[in-house]
Amino acid sequence: MEPYTWGVWVYIGETEELAVWRSRHEPLARTSSGESTLSEREFAKKFTALTHRMVHRKASGETYRRLANNCLGKLFL
């Protein structure tokens, strides 16, 4: 697994993050060919990775906040 410093990162501010969580996601229409093109597959892979990082970022922020406030252990009691 490569270090996070080697990856490409995108800054997602609070405004953008709220807009994504509040929007409704409609499925994308398929192309007439019936099969995904290479660019569609690459886009889907990058989009999935980006959304996973958004979720991980939110969870990590909450964990660090709880560690800083010394209340992480209270979750498990």
SERO-4910 file (N, C-alpha, C, O; in steps of 0.05 Angstrom, whole numbers):
BEGIN
 pado doro    nc1    nc2    nc3   cac1   cac2   cac3    cc1    cc2    cc3    oc1    oc2    oc3
  Met    A     17    -24      0      0      0      0     18     25      0     37     26     16
  Glu    A     12     43    -17     29     67    -19     21     88      2     -2     89     10
  Pro    A     41    103     11     35    124     31     15    145     19     14    149     -5
  Tyr    A      0    157     37    -20    176     28     -7    200     15    -20    214     -1
  Thr    A     18    206     21     31    229      8     37    225    -21     42    244    -35
  Trp    A     36    200    -31     41    195    -59     15    198    -76     17    200   -100
  Gly    A     -8    197    -63    -33    198    -78    -41    226    -86    -29    246    -77
  Val    A    -60    227   -104    -72    253   -112    -94    260    -93   -112    244    -89
  Trp    A    -94    284    -82   -114    292    -63   -130    316    -74   -119    332    -88
  Val    A   -155    316    -67   -173    338    -75   -184    350    -50   -194    336    -32
  Tyr    A   -182    377    -47   -193    390    -24   -223    393    -27   -232    404    -47
  Ile    A   -238    383     -8   -267    386     -9   -274    402     16   -272    393     39
  Gly    A   -283    427     11   -290    445     33   -317    437     45   -331    420     34
  Glu    A   -324    451     66   -349    445     80   -373    450     62   -393    435     62
  Thr    A   -372    471     46   -394    478     28   -398    456      7   -421    448      2
  Glu    A   -377    447     -5   -379    426    -25   -389    400    -13   -405    385    -25
  Glu    A   -379    393     11   -387    369     23   -416    368     30   -430    349     26
  Leu    A   -426    391     41   -455    393     47   -472    390     22   -493    378     22
  Ala    A   -463    402      0   -478    401    -25   -480    372    -35   -501    364    -45
  Val    A   -458    357    -32   -459    329    -41   -478    312    -24   -493    296    -34
  Trp    A   -476    316      2   -493    299     20   -522    307     17   -540    290     22
  Arg    A   -529    331     10   -557    340      8   -569    334    -20   -593    333    -22
  Ser    A   -552    330    -40   -563    326    -67   -572    297    -70   -564    279    -56
  Arg    A   -590    294    -89   -600    267    -96   -584    257   -119   -579    272   -139
  His    A   -575    233   -117   -558    222   -138   -575    204   -156   -585    183   -148
  Glu    A   -579    213   -181   -593    197   -200   -573    180   -215   -551    188   -221
  Pro    A   -581    155   -222   -562    138   -237   -557    151   -265   -574    163   -277
  Leu    A   -532    147   -273   -525    158   -299   -536    141   -322   -538    116   -319
  Ala    A   -544    154   -344   -554    139   -367   -532    124   -381   -509    134   -382
  Arg    A   -537    101   -391   -517     85   -405   -514     96   -433   -532    108   -445
  Thr    A   -491     91   -444   -486     99   -472   -500     78   -490   -507     56   -481
  Ser    A   -504     85   -515   -518     67   -533   -502     42   -540   -514     22   -550
  Ser    A   -476     42   -534   -460     19   -541   -466     -5   -523   -461    -28   -530
  Gly    A   -477      0   -499   -484    -22   -481   -460    -31   -463   -465    -45   -444
  Glu    A   -437    -23   -470   -413    -29   -454   -399     -4   -445   -400     17   -458
  Ser    A   -386     -6   -422   -371     17   -412   -346     21   -428   -332      2   -436
  Thr    A   -340     46   -433   -315     52   -447   -293     53   -425   -299     54   -401
  Leu    A   -269     53   -434   -247     55   -415   -249     80   -398   -243     80   -374
  Ser    A   -256    103   -411   -257    128   -396   -280    127   -375   -277    138   -353
  Glu    A   -302    114   -381   -324    112   -362   -315     95   -338   -322    101   -315
  Arg    A   -301     73   -343   -292     56   -321   -272     70   -304   -272     68   -280
  Glu    A   -253     85   -317   -234    100   -301   -247    122   -284   -240    126   -261
  Phe    A   -267    136   -296   -282    156   -281   -296    143   -257   -294    154   -235
  Ala    A   -309    121   -261   -323    107   -240   -304     99   -217   -311    101   -194
  Lys    A   -280     89   -225   -261     81   -205   -251    105   -189   -249    103   -164
  Lys    A   -245    127   -202   -236    151   -188   -258    163   -171   -253    172   -149
  Phe    A   -283    163   -181   -305    173   -165   -310    157   -140   -314    168   -119
  Thr    A   -308    131   -143   -312    113   -119   -290    118    -99   -295    120    -75
  Ala    A   -265    121   -108   -243    126    -90   -246    153    -76   -241    155    -52
  Leu    A   -255    173    -90   -259    199    -78   -281    199    -57   -277    211    -36
  Thr    A   -303    186    -63   -325    185    -43   -317    169    -18   -325    176      4
  His    A   -301    148    -22   -291    133      1   -273    150     18   -274    149     43
  Arg    A   -256    167      5   -238    185     20   -255    205     36   -248    213     58
  Met    A   -277    215     23   -294    235     37   -305    222     63   -304    235     84
  Val    A   -315    198     61   -326    185     85   -304    179    105   -308    184    129
  His    A   -281    170     96   -259    165    114   -249    190    128   -243    190    151
  Arg    A   -249    212    113   -241    238    124   -259    247    146   -250    256    167
  Lys    A   -285    243    142   -305    251    162   -301    234    187   -302    244    210
  Ala    A   -298    208    184   -294    189    207   -268    195    221   -267    195    246
  Ser    A   -247    200    206   -221    206    219   -222    232    235   -211    233    257
  Gly    A   -235    252    224   -238    277    238   -253    274    265   -246    285    285
  Glu    A   -274    257    264   -289    252    289   -272    237    309   -273    243    333
  Thr    A   -256    218    300   -239    202    318   -218    221    330   -213    219    354
  Tyr    A   -205    238    314   -185    256    325   -197    276    344   -185    283    364
  Arg    A   -222    285    339   -235    303    357   -240    290    384   -235    302    405
  Arg    A   -249    264    383   -253    250    408   -227    244    423   -227    245    448
  Leu    A   -206    238    408   -180    234    421   -171    260    435   -161    259    457
  Ala    A   -174    282    421   -166    308    432   -182    315    457   -171    327    475
  Asn    A   -207    308    457   -224    314    480   -224    292    501   -238    293    521
  Asn    A   -207    272    496   -204    249    515   -230    235    521   -235    228    544
  Cys    A   -247    232    501   -272    218    505   -276    194    487   -299    184    484
  Leu    A   -255    184    475   -257    161    457   -264    136    473   -281    120    464
  Gly    A   -253    132    496   -258    108    512   -287    107    522   -296     85    528
  Lys    A   -300    129    524   -328    129    535   -347    115    516   -369    108    524
  Leu    A   -339    112    490   -357     99    471   -360     69    477   -380     57    471
  Phe    A   -339     57    489   -339     28    493   -348     19    520   -348     -5    526
  Leu    A   -356     38    537   -365     30    565   -394     24    565   -405     17    586
***
